[in-house]
Amino acid sequence: MALAHSKLTAQGQISVPAKVRQRLGVGPGSVLEWDEEGGRVVVRKAGRYTSLDIHRALFSTPPRRRTLSELKEGIRRHVKRRHARR
C-alpha cells in the first residue's frame, strides 16, 4: 500500500505530501535525491556525504588487532603523557 500520492503538473513539478515530508524530515529548501535501485526510483533526502562515505574515509584499511597488554600499555602511555607535570 502506498504511503501517499502526488500529481505531476504540466511543468513537471510535484508536491511532496505531508506524511512523506515528515518521514524524510524535509522542509522548504531541502534537497531531495532521486536514484534508481533495482528497476525502482527511490527518493531520499540528499545529504552531503553518506555514512558509508564517511566510514570509508575514516577506515580505509581496518586497524590491526592488538593484544590486551598492548592496549593497556597504550592507555598507560597516553595517561602518563597527558597528565605529566610540566
N, C-alpha and C positions, 0 to 999 in steps of 0.2 A: 504494500500500500504506500502511496506517495506521501511524503511529508507535507508538500504544498504544491501549488500550480502557479505558473506565471504565463502571461500572454505577451508575445512578441509584437512590438509596434512596427509600423511601416518603415521607421528609421533604423530598425534592428536593435531597439532597446528593450530591456525587460525591467520589471520591478522585482526586487528580491523580497519575498514575503516575510512578514514579521517573525514567524516561527524560525525561518532559516537564518535571518539576521541575528536573532537571539542565540541560536545554536552555534553559529560561527563566531559570535562576538564581534560583529562588524557594525559600523555606523557610517554617517556621511564622511566621505573622503577615504574610506577604506578601499584597499585594492584587492580584487578577487582574482584568483588564478584559475585558468581553465586548462585541463590536462586530459589526455586520452589514456585510459588504462583498460586493457583487455577488451577493446571494442566499445567501451562506455566513455562518456565525457564526465569528468569529475570536476566540481567547482570547490575550491577551498580558499581560505583566507591566505593571501600571499604574505610570506614572511621574507625578510631579507636573506636569512640563512635558515636551512632546516636543521633540526637537531642532529641528523646524520652528517651534514656538512661540518658542523662544529665538532662532533665526535671524531671524525676523520682528521680534522686539522689538529686536534689535541693529541690524539692517539694514533698517529700514522703507523707506528710499529708497537706491538704490545710490549710492556716492560718485562724485563727478565725476572724470573721467580727468585725470591730471596728466602733465606732461612730465617727462623725466628731470632736467632742470635745476631744475624746481620741487621735485622730491623731494630732490635733493641740497641745495638751499637750505634746505628744511625740516629736514633732518638736521643741517646746519651750525648753524642757529639753536638747535635743541634741545641739541646738544652744548655750544655756547657758553654757553647759559643754565644748563645742568646743572652745568657744571664751572667756572663763573665764581668767581673768588675773592671772598670777602665782606669 
